[in-house]
Amino acid sequence: MGAGTPANTGAAGAQPFIGSRLPGAVRYTLVDGHLCHEA
């Protein structure tokens, strides 16, 4: 999962620096090719 899910890999592929663009309250980290949000 994740590596084959376009919903996850698509966002990661389009925005590699999505974690830097989002506010500190919600952080997105690339783990094994999928995004995990941590509040």
Backbone as a printed PyTorch tensor [residue, N CA C, xyz], in Angstrom:
tensor([[[ 0.8420, -1.2040,  0.0000],
         [ 0.0000,  0.0000,  0.0000],
         [ 0.8770,  1.2550,  0.0000]],

        [[ 0.3350,  2.3340, -0.4810],
         [ 1.0870,  3.5780, -0.4950],
         [ 1.9110,  3.7140, -1.7560]],

        [[ 2.8210,  2.7660, -1.9620],
         [ 3.6940,  2.8170, -3.1310],
         [ 2.8830,  2.6160, -4.4090]],

        [[ 1.7560,  1.8980, -4.2880],
         [ 0.9260,  1.6250, -5.4520],
         [-0.3670,  2.4060, -5.4310]],

        [[-0.5200,  3.2890, -4.4600],
         [-1.7430,  4.0730, -4.3380],
         [-1.5400,  5.4710, -4.9070]],

        [[-2.1860,  5.7950, -6.0350],
         [-2.0210,  7.0930, -6.6900],
         [-2.4650,  8.2560, -5.8110]],

        [[-3.3580,  7.9720, -4.8800],
         [-3.8490,  9.0180, -3.9900],
         [-2.7300,  9.5070, -3.0710]],

        [[-1.8040,  8.5910, -2.7630],
         [-0.6990,  8.9430, -1.8750],
         [ 0.5410,  9.3250, -2.6710]],

        [[ 0.9400,  8.4480, -3.6070],
         [ 2.1450,  8.6910, -4.3930],
         [ 1.9550,  9.8810, -5.3200]],

        [[ 0.7170, 10.1220, -5.7510],
         [ 0.4380, 11.2460, -6.6440],
         [ 0.7210, 12.5660, -5.9540]],

        [[ 0.2980, 12.6750, -4.7060],
         [ 0.5280, 13.9020, -3.9500],
         [ 2.0140, 14.0690, -3.6530]],

        [[ 2.6730, 12.9580, -3.3650],
         [ 4.0940, 12.9900, -3.0390],
         [ 4.9170, 13.3280, -4.2750]],

        [[ 4.4860, 12.8010, -5.4200],
         [ 5.2160, 13.0350, -6.6630],
         [ 5.0370, 14.4570, -7.1550]],

        [[ 3.8410, 15.0170, -6.9250],
         [ 3.5530, 16.3700, -7.3950],
         [ 4.1750, 17.4050, -6.4570]],

        [[ 4.1400, 17.1220, -5.1620],
         [ 4.6750, 18.0600, -4.1740],
         [ 5.6690, 17.3630, -3.2420]],

        [[ 6.9290, 17.2600, -3.6670],
         [ 7.9610, 16.6160, -2.8460],
         [ 8.2110, 17.3730, -1.5420]],

        [[ 7.9160, 18.6710, -1.5640],
         [ 8.1690, 19.5080, -0.3960],
         [ 6.8640, 19.9240,  0.2690]],

        [[ 5.8420, 19.0520,  0.1460],
         [ 4.5200, 19.3660,  0.7000],
         [ 4.6050, 19.5920,  2.2090]],

        [[ 5.5270, 18.8880,  2.8590],
         [ 5.6870, 19.0310,  4.3050],
         [ 6.1350, 20.4290,  4.6900]],

        [[ 6.9200, 21.0530,  3.8120],
         [ 7.4300, 22.3870,  4.0980],
         [ 6.3750, 23.4520,  3.8070]],

        [[ 5.4200, 23.1040,  2.9340],
         [ 4.3940, 24.0650,  2.5370],
         [ 3.2530, 24.1000,  3.5560]],

        [[ 3.0160, 22.9840,  4.2080],
         [ 1.9280, 22.9100,  5.1790],
         [ 2.3590, 23.5070,  6.5150]],

        [[ 1.3970, 23.9870,  7.3170],
         [ 1.6840, 24.5820,  8.6240],
         [ 2.2920, 23.5730,  9.5890]],

        [[ 2.9990, 24.0560, 10.5920],
         [ 3.6860, 23.2020, 11.5540],
         [ 2.7220, 22.3210, 12.3350]],

        [[ 1.4620, 22.7530, 12.4440],
         [ 0.4650, 22.0030, 13.1970],
         [ 0.1990, 20.6530, 12.5420]],

        [[ 0.2400, 20.6610, 11.2130],
         [ 0.0010, 19.4140, 10.4810],
         [ 1.2120, 19.1040,  9.6150]],

        [[ 1.9610, 18.0700,  9.9910],
         [ 3.1860, 17.7440,  9.2730],
         [ 3.0060, 16.4560,  8.4890]],

        [[ 3.4530, 16.4770,  7.2100],
         [ 3.3650, 15.2980,  6.3590],
         [ 4.7670, 14.7520,  6.1100]],

        [[ 4.9360, 13.4720,  6.3530],
         [ 6.2470, 12.8570,  6.1880],
         [ 6.1710, 11.6970,  5.2080]],

        [[ 7.1420, 11.6200,  4.3200],
         [ 7.1980, 10.5210,  3.3570],
         [ 7.7710,  9.2760,  4.0250]],

        [[ 6.9450,  8.2480,  4.1310],
         [ 7.3950,  6.9970,  4.7240],
         [ 7.0730,  5.8460,  3.7790]],

        [[ 8.1060,  5.2140,  3.2500],
         [ 7.9320,  4.0840,  2.3370],
         [ 7.1070,  4.4770,  1.1150]],

        [[ 7.1280,  5.7400,  0.7390],
         [ 6.4270,  6.1790, -0.4580],
         [ 5.0150,  6.6700, -0.1940]],

        [[ 4.5940,  6.7220,  1.0730],
         [ 3.2560,  7.2390,  1.3580],
         [ 3.3190,  8.3530,  2.4000]],

        [[ 2.3220,  9.2040,  2.3950],
         [ 2.3030, 10.3510,  3.2920],
         [ 1.5790, 10.0360,  4.5940]],

        [[ 2.2300, 10.3550,  5.7010],
         [ 1.6030, 10.1530,  7.0090],
         [ 1.4950, 11.5010,  7.7100]],

        [[ 0.2790, 11.9270,  8.0250],
         [ 0.1030, 13.2220,  8.6740],
         [ 0.1200, 13.0660, 10.1870]],

        [[ 0.8720, 13.9520, 10.8360],
         [ 0.9580, 13.9030, 12.2950],
         [ 0.5360, 15.2470, 12.8720]],

        [[-0.4790, 15.2190, 13.7490],
         [-0.9760, 16.4680, 14.3150],
         [-0.0540, 16.9210, 15.4430]]])
